[in-house]
């Protein structure tokens, strides 16, 4: 059985996109022995990994990752840590590992076996780079779902900005509704991610909004079911953007 190490981080200012993507890949690799390596500050991911029964290790730096790889005969390393370092990737390659980097624009990218990013549409710089929407990992429930019918008359809107929303886009967008006229007949669903620490502030801003009776704050719930009912959405430029496009 091939051993694969996934390395990512997940905390409030970074978000959970890296975690969700790697966990989705792990769940499709039943024939492999997968482990996750993450730092102590990735507190948002610990409970999720335990819930999914995915083994993980906590590491401090690249040296600890390299030691674990040596001690455990890792065959493939998947780095979902944004900008990788050249020396780190070369060290992995020198140990005989296959290296796959996700969303990597660091100086280590050109030394990996493959660099994959759905978020960037640009011309390939090297043969190991794969960009664009064709490389997005769509969740199974979206693949099986019925697509929404296009409607010219918008009756329901969704606002969703990921698991943690470190840029406070939820509060900013709710506040901006004050400057939009004729929303009295439109229902607005605000989906607050499980890692968002600003729920009380969001509820306060909503309560003072002139469209407060039209706004529903949703914490948790079935995202697929919610998106089935909407005509228009405002989101951040991450995984959600592709999920909405598929709908």
Secondary structure as the mmCIF struct_conf table of DSSP 4:
data_model
#
loop_
_struct_conf.conf_type_id
_struct_conf.id
_struct_conf.beg_label_comp_id
_struct_conf.beg_label_asym_id
_struct_conf.beg_label_seq_id
_struct_conf.end_label_comp_id
_struct_conf.end_label_asym_id
_struct_conf.end_label_seq_id
STRN STRN1 UNK A 3 UNK A 8
STRN STRN2 UNK A 11 UNK A 11
TURN_TY1_P TURN_TY1_P1 UNK A 12 UNK A 14
STRN STRN3 UNK A 15 UNK A 15
BEND BEND1 UNK A 16 UNK A 16
HELX_RH_AL_P HELX_RH_AL_P1 UNK A 17 UNK A 27
TURN_TY1_P TURN_TY1_P2 UNK A 28 UNK A 28
TURN_TY1_P TURN_TY1_P3 UNK A 30 UNK A 31
BEND BEND2 UNK A 32 UNK A 32
STRN STRN4 UNK A 33 UNK A 38
TURN_TY1_P TURN_TY1_P4 UNK A 40 UNK A 41
HELX_RH_AL_P HELX_RH_AL_P2 UNK A 43 UNK A 52
TURN_TY1_P TURN_TY1_P5 UNK A 53 UNK A 53
STRN STRN5 UNK A 56 UNK A 58
BEND BEND3 UNK A 60 UNK A 61
HELX_RH_AL_P HELX_RH_AL_P3 UNK A 62 UNK A 72
TURN_TY1_P TURN_TY1_P6 UNK A 73 UNK A 73
STRN STRN6 UNK A 76 UNK A 80
BEND BEND4 UNK A 81 UNK A 83
HELX_RH_AL_P HELX_RH_AL_P4 UNK A 86 UNK A 94
TURN_TY1_P TURN_TY1_P7 UNK A 95 UNK A 96
STRN STRN7 UNK A 98 UNK A 102
BEND BEND5 UNK A 103 UNK A 103
BEND BEND6 UNK A 106 UNK A 106
TURN_TY1_P TURN_TY1_P8 UNK A 107 UNK A 108
HELX_RH_3T_P HELX_RH_3T_P1 UNK A 109 UNK A 111
BEND BEND7 UNK A 112 UNK A 113
STRN STRN8 UNK A 114 UNK A 117
BEND BEND8 UNK A 118 UNK A 119
BEND BEND9 UNK A 125 UNK A 126
TURN_TY1_P TURN_TY1_P9 UNK A 127 UNK A 128
STRN STRN9 UNK A 129 UNK A 131
BEND BEND10 UNK A 132 UNK A 132
HELX_RH_3T_P HELX_RH_3T_P2 UNK A 133 UNK A 135
HELX_RH_AL_P HELX_RH_AL_P5 UNK A 140 UNK A 144
BEND BEND11 UNK A 145 UNK A 145
HELX_LH_PP_P HELX_LH_PP_P1 UNK A 146 UNK A 150
BEND BEND12 UNK A 152 UNK A 153
STRN STRN10 UNK A 156 UNK A 160
TURN_TY1_P TURN_TY1_P10 UNK A 162 UNK A 164
TURN_TY1_P TURN_TY1_P11 UNK A 166 UNK A 167
HELX_RH_AL_P HELX_RH_AL_P6 UNK A 169 UNK A 176
HELX_RH_3T_P HELX_RH_3T_P3 UNK A 177 UNK A 179
TURN_TY1_P TURN_TY1_P12 UNK A 184 UNK A 185
STRN STRN11 UNK A 187 UNK A 192
TURN_TY1_P TURN_TY1_P13 UNK A 194 UNK A 195
BEND BEND13 UNK A 197 UNK A 197
HELX_RH_AL_P HELX_RH_AL_P7 UNK A 199 UNK A 208
BEND BEND14 UNK A 209 UNK A 209
TURN_TY1_P TURN_TY1_P14 UNK A 210 UNK A 211
HELX_RH_3T_P HELX_RH_3T_P4 UNK A 212 UNK A 214
STRN STRN12 UNK A 215 UNK A 219
BEND BEND15 UNK A 220 UNK A 221
HELX_RH_AL_P HELX_RH_AL_P8 UNK A 223 UNK A 227
TURN_TY1_P TURN_TY1_P15 UNK A 228 UNK A 229
BEND BEND16 UNK A 231 UNK A 231
STRN STRN13 UNK A 232 UNK A 235
BEND BEND17 UNK A 237 UNK A 238
HELX_RH_AL_P HELX_RH_AL_P9 UNK A 239 UNK A 246
#
